[in-house]
Amino acid sequence: MKTYFTVILALVALYLGWAMAGNSVTQTLNFQIGSFNEIAVSGDPDRFVIDRLNPGPFRTEITDSSTTYSITTNGENRKITMQLDQNMPQNTDLKVTLTPPPGCQGNLEVPLSANAVDVITGISHKVAANLGITYKFGADSKAGTLGPTTRVVTITICNGE
Amino acid sequence: MIMKLNFWVFLGLFFLLGLFPARAGDIMINGGWQKVIGNADTAGAGMDIPSTYVSNPGAGVLSINNVTGNWSIYVRRVDYNWPSGVGLALRRNSNGNGGGPIVGGEGYVEITPGDGLFFQGAGNVTDINLQYRISGVSRLVPPGSYGADIIFTINEN
């Protein structure tokens, strides 16, 4: 009798499971996230004008902190490099300091030239807006008189490795 | 002897019922959604990428056939390489054609690994439009491809 009862219970459970099982259908959903590395500046700095050079060994320097930059990246270990379209005139230089995004490493007063140099490193998954850019234009007494000249600064966010 | 007879009668009834099992109905889905979040989706430097993306209405088209009464649609997901913190939801954009009234599913329903009730209705219905939503995307989600299987189940009530 116990055996019959067990068999009946098993059959009932089996049947109920069969009767209640729903039909299913599957749809696959995919999404893809690309690599975002965006950087922008607020504008151009004011013109650097030196009316009179300091004499002798003393350099003349003027700074401009009127511009900012903003950055968005979803990448790992990115860096910001800067370079000029051509080197600075002899006996002058242009240095830059960028305020680093939180948690990133910034180099101070980096001399700019026609070769790209690292200004900020260690940027991962960052969004930051209106971070400071400070340019320092310097000339020594040998610079003499220079007419108006322009340099284009290229700021790049790229792979840090 | 009586017990033995009862057993065979039950067994006979069981298999007789088995010829006419309670059906769960047929469910079909067409369409799909593949979202590529690229540069066109960015809001510019200094702004995080938008967190929410929705498919077109009718990215999925659901049809229910071979039902005789009321039914419920459940939905769940099986992830493969789905980023943590990113949510997936869907909603119903239309009542479809045929059948009785449909209840629920008009607002977004979060799809979880466990079956959740999506909507309920009655009778055969075709062309119920579905819309998907991905939320919680940010620059913290690494570039890559992500996906999930969305599993719809119909149960007749």
Interface residues (C-beta under 8 A of the other chain):
Chain A: M1 Y4 V7 I8 L11 Y15 W18 A19 M20 A21 G22 N23 S24 V25 T26 Q27 T28 L29 N30 F31 Q32 I33 G34 S35 F36 E38 I39 A40 Y69 S70 I71 T72 T73 N74 G75 E76 H125 K126 V127 A128 A129 N130
Chain B: M3 K4 N6 F7 F10 L11 F14 L17 G18 P21 A22 A24 G25 D26 I27 M28 I29 G31 G32 W33 Q34 K35 V36 I37 G38 N39 T42 G44 A45 G46 M47 D48 I49 Y53 G60 Y74 L88 Y132 I134 V137 S138 R139 L140 V141 P142 P143 G144 S145 Y146 G147 A148 D149 I150 I151 F152 T153 I154 N155 E156
